[in-house]
Amino acid sequence: MGEVNFMQEEDIRLETTRARFANVVKRHAQLTERLSRDSDKMIFERLQKEFEAARASQSQEINLDGEQWNDGLLATIREQVHMEADRKATSGDANDMLTSHFQEKVTYRVGNKVICCLEGTRIGILYETSFAGEPCELYHCVLESKSFLEKMTVLEHTIPFFLPIREVENDLLSSNAMRFIDHIGELLQAYVDRREQVRLVKELYGNQIGELYHSLPYHMIEFVPEDSDCKVTVSLRYPDLVSVLPTRVKVLAWPMHQYKKSHTSSAGAMGSQPIPARLSYAEDALRTMSLPEAYAEIVLNLQQALQQMFQGGSPS
């Protein structure tokens, strides 16, 4: 009996913690929205205008495939930026020099990235994200170096603050700038993909989901489907932020209603709590399918799997 009371107290504490967590997440989202409407929005609008002007002034845009995007090309772009800055610094008329070299300006497109030369000694990278073939947000990253021989640094950007751009800068930018540029694009696209998967699940199945929590980068997701005779909890973790599929998945089901009596009686001890079971078929679906596809697969087979587990069959 003491064990039952202990489990009930644990459930109450868990529900209290969830309620507090939900309130913190809500307040954090409101604060984030207010901040983004102010300084972040101003930075985005300013950089977007500058990138648009830079691209409009280019003589051509070159699409690069595979090995065409390499360290040598990036070094060439850096050299061109510094040569142009030096010419303007030594010229009596910067406008004349800008005009004389107008035909030499080139923008490069590499997958979802557009790389262009900005004013001064800056290189701009515009990241275009998408989901299911539809365009999503644009993100900017501006790199600068004092001279061609010095390492580049991130001068400013519009990348969400909860993505580890500074860690990636410290790890990669000085040693492998091309890999840095590519990795930031992978982080952004994966973040948008995870976020849009959650949005689509809420849009399609929101009336079937009782609770849904997620971290800001959407690398931790938890939800509780309601359309079931059992309590089911889904926990997803994405340790690698460039992943669009979770690598750590746990789906647990607790017997309730018609399943509870038979399952608790088989447990043996009087008054023992029902023991949750893992839904391995659901975990496999979540590891291999997008979240909306996996959710549909889980719901389709849920009742049969629960009957097999809690009415004497072998677990799925």
C-alpha positions in Angstrom: 0.0 0.0 0.0 2.9 2.3 0.8 4.2 1.7 -2.7 0.9 2.8 -4.2 0.9 6.0 -2.2 4.5 6.7 -3.2 3.7 6.3 -6.9 0.7 8.5 -6.5 2.8 11.2 -4.9 5.3 10.9 -7.7 2.5 11.3 -10.3 1.3 14.5 -8.5 4.9 15.9 -8.4 5.3 15.1 -12.1 2.1 16.8 -13.1 3.1 19.9 -11.0 6.5 20.0 -12.6 4.9 19.7 -16.1 2.5 22.5 -15.3 5.4 24.8 -14.1 7.5 23.8 -17.2 4.6 24.7 -19.5 4.3 28.1 -17.9 8.0 28.8 -18.2 8.0 27.8 -21.8 5.0 30.0 -22.5 6.6 33.0 -20.8 9.9 32.4 -22.6 8.2 32.2 -25.9 6.5 35.6 -25.2 9.8 37.2 -24.2 11.5 35.7 -27.3 8.7 37.1 -29.5 9.1 40.6 -28.0 12.8 40.6 -28.4 12.6 39.4 -32.0 10.2 42.2 -32.8 12.7 44.7 -31.7 16.5 44.4 -32.2 16.5 41.1 -34.1 13.9 42.4 -36.5 15.9 45.5 -37.1 19.1 43.6 -37.8 17.3 41.2 -40.1 15.8 44.1 -42.1 19.1 46.0 -42.4 21.1 42.9 -43.5 18.3 41.8 -45.9 18.5 45.2 -47.6 22.3 45.1 -47.8 22.3 41.6 -49.2 19.7 42.5 -51.8 21.7 45.6 -52.8 24.9 43.5 -53.1 23.2 40.9 -55.2 21.7 43.5 -57.4 25.1 45.0 -58.1 26.7 41.7 -59.1 27.4 41.0 -62.8 26.4 37.4 -62.5 25.4 34.6 -60.2 27.3 31.3 -60.6 25.8 28.0 -59.4 28.4 25.7 -57.9 28.1 21.9 -57.7 30.1 19.4 -55.7 33.8 20.0 -55.9 33.4 23.5 -57.4 32.7 24.7 -53.9 36.1 24.3 -52.2 38.7 26.1 -50.0 40.4 27.5 -53.1 37.3 29.3 -54.2 36.6 30.7 -50.8 40.2 32.0 -50.6 39.6 33.7 -54.0 36.5 35.4 -52.7 38.3 36.6 -49.6 41.2 37.9 -51.8 38.7 39.8 -54.0 37.0 41.4 -51.0 40.3 42.6 -49.6 41.6 43.8 -53.0 38.4 45.8 -53.5 38.7 47.3 -50.0 42.3 48.3 -50.6 41.5 49.9 -54.0 38.8 52.0 -52.4 41.1 53.0 -49.6 43.8 54.2 -51.9 41.5 55.7 -54.6 40.7 59.4 -54.6 37.2 58.6 -55.8 35.6 55.4 -54.4 32.6 55.7 -56.7 34.8 55.6 -59.8 36.6 52.6 -58.5 33.3 50.9 -57.7 32.1 51.5 -61.2 35.3 50.4 -62.9 35.1 47.0 -61.2 31.4 46.5 -61.5 31.7 43.9 -64.1 34.0 41.8 -62.0 31.6 41.2 -59.1 30.2 37.7 -58.8 27.7 36.0 -56.5 28.0 32.3 -55.8 25.1 29.9 -55.1 25.9 26.6 -53.3 22.8 24.5 -52.6 20.7 26.5 -50.1 23.5 29.2 -49.6 24.2 32.4 -51.5 27.7 33.9 -51.0 28.3 37.5 -51.9 30.8 40.3 -51.3 29.6 43.1 -49.0 31.1 46.5 -48.5 34.5 46.6 -46.7 36.2 43.4 -46.0 33.0 41.4 -45.3 31.7 38.3 -46.9 27.9 37.6 -46.6 26.2 34.2 -46.6 22.5 34.1 -47.1 20.9 30.8 -46.0 17.6 29.8 -47.6 15.6 27.2 -45.7 12.6 25.1 -46.9 10.2 22.4 -45.8 8.5 19.9 -48.2 9.6 21.9 -51.1 8.2 25.2 -49.8 10.5 28.1 -48.9 10.8 29.1 -45.2 12.9 31.7 -43.5 16.1 33.4 -44.7 19.1 33.7 -42.4 22.2 35.8 -42.7 25.8 35.4 -41.5 28.5 38.1 -42.1 32.2 37.2 -41.9 35.0 39.6 -41.7 38.8 39.5 -41.3 41.2 42.4 -40.8 43.5 41.2 -43.6 43.6 38.3 -46.1 46.1 36.5 -43.9 44.1 36.8 -40.7 41.4 34.4 -39.6 37.7 35.4 -40.2 35.3 36.0 -37.5 31.5 36.2 -37.3 30.7 39.9 -37.4 26.9 39.7 -37.1 24.1 37.3 -38.0 20.4 36.6 -37.8 20.7 33.0 -36.8 18.5 32.0 -33.8 20.3 32.5 -30.5 19.6 29.0 -29.3 21.6 27.4 -32.1 25.4 27.0 -31.3 26.9 29.4 -33.8 29.6 30.6 -31.4 30.7 27.1 -30.6 30.8 26.2 -34.3 32.8 29.4 -34.9 35.4 28.5 -32.3 35.6 24.9 -33.6 35.7 25.4 -37.3 36.0 29.0 -38.7 39.7 29.5 -38.2 40.7 26.0 -39.3 38.0 25.2 -42.0 35.9 28.2 -43.0 34.2 26.3 -45.8 33.1 23.6 -43.4 31.9 26.3 -41.0 29.7 27.8 -43.7 28.3 24.5 -44.7 27.7 23.3 -41.1 25.7 26.5 -40.2 23.5 25.8 -43.2 22.9 22.2 -42.0 22.0 23.4 -38.5 19.5 25.9 -39.8 17.8 23.5 -42.3 17.6 20.7 -39.7 16.1 23.2 -37.1 13.5 24.4 -39.6 12.7 20.8 -40.6 12.2 19.6 -37.0 10.1 22.7 -36.2 7.9 22.3 -39.2 7.4 18.6 -38.5 6.0 19.5 -35.1 3.9 22.3 -36.6 2.4 19.9 -39.1 1.6 17.3 -36.4 -0.2 19.9 -34.4 -2.1 21.1 -37.5 -3.1 17.6 -38.5 -3.6 15.8 -35.2 -3.8 18.6 -32.6 -7.2 17.3 -31.4 -5.7 13.9 -30.7 -2.7 15.3 -28.6 -3.3 16.2 -25.0 0.2 17.7 -24.2 3.1 18.6 -26.3 6.4 20.1 -25.1 9.5 21.0 -27.1 12.8 22.8 -26.6 13.5 26.0 -28.6 15.8 24.1 -31.1 13.2 21.3 -31.2 15.9 18.8 -30.2 13.7 17.6 -27.3 10.1 16.8 -28.0 7.5 15.1 -25.8 3.8 14.6 -26.3 0.9 12.5 -25.0 -1.6 11.2 -27.6 -5.1 11.2 -26.2 -7.0 9.0 -28.6 -6.3 5.8 -26.7 -7.6 3.5 -23.9 -4.2 3.7 -22.4 -1.9 6.5 -21.4 0.9 6.8 -24.0 3.9 9.1 -23.7 6.3 9.8 -26.5 9.8 11.2 -25.9 12.2 12.2 -28.7 15.8 13.4 -28.5 18.0 14.7 -31.2 21.6 14.8 -29.8 23.0 15.9 -33.1 21.4 19.2 -34.1 21.8 18.5 -37.8 19.5 15.5 -37.5 15.9 15.6 -38.7 15.1 12.2 -37.2 15.5 11.4 -33.5 18.2 8.9 -32.4 16.9 8.5 -28.8 13.2 7.5 -28.8 11.0 6.2 -26.0 7.3 5.4 -26.3 5.7 4.1 -23.1 2.1 2.8 -22.6 0.4 2.5 -19.2 -2.7 0.1 -19.1 -6.0 1.9 -18.2 -9.7 1.1 -18.3 -10.4 -2.3 -19.8 -6.7 -3.2 -19.9 -5.8 -2.2 -16.4 -7.5 -5.0 -14.5 -6.0 -7.9 -16.4 -2.6 -6.3 -16.4 -2.4 -5.5 -12.7 -3.8 -8.9 -11.7 -1.0 -10.6 -13.7 1.6 -8.5 -11.8 0.9 -10.6 -8.7 1.2 -8.3 -5.8 -2.0 -6.8 -4.4 -2.3 -3.1 -5.0 0.7 -2.9 -7.3 0.8 -0.1 -9.9 0.4 -1.0 -13.6 3.8 -1.4 -15.3 4.4 0.6 -18.5 5.4 -1.2 -21.6 7.5 0.1 -24.5 5.9 0.3 -27.9 8.8 -0.9 -30.1 6.8 -0.6 -33.3 6.1 3.1 -32.5 9.8 3.7 -31.6 10.9 2.2 -34.9 8.5 4.4 -36.9 9.7 7.5 -35.2 13.3 6.7 -35.9 12.7 6.1 -39.6 9.9 8.4 -40.7 9.1 12.1 -40.4 7.0 12.9 -37.3 3.7 13.3 -39.1 4.1 10.0 -41.0 5.2 8.2 -37.8 2.3 9.6 -35.8 -0.2 8.3 -38.4 1.6 4.9 -38.3 1.4 4.8 -34.5 -2.3 5.7 -34.3 -3.2 3.2 -37.0 -1.7 0.2 -35.1 -2.0 1.4 -31.6 -5.1 -0.5 -30.5 -3.9 -3.8 -31.8 -0.5 -3.3 -30.2 -2.1 -2.5 -26.8 -4.3 -5.5 -26.9 -1.4 -7.8 -27.6 0.6 -6.3 -24.7 -2.0 -6.0 -22.0 -4.3 -8.9 -22.8 -1.8 -11.7 -22.9 -0.1 -11.3 -26.3 3.5 -10.6 -27.0 4.5 -7.0 -27.0 4.9 -5.2 -30.3 
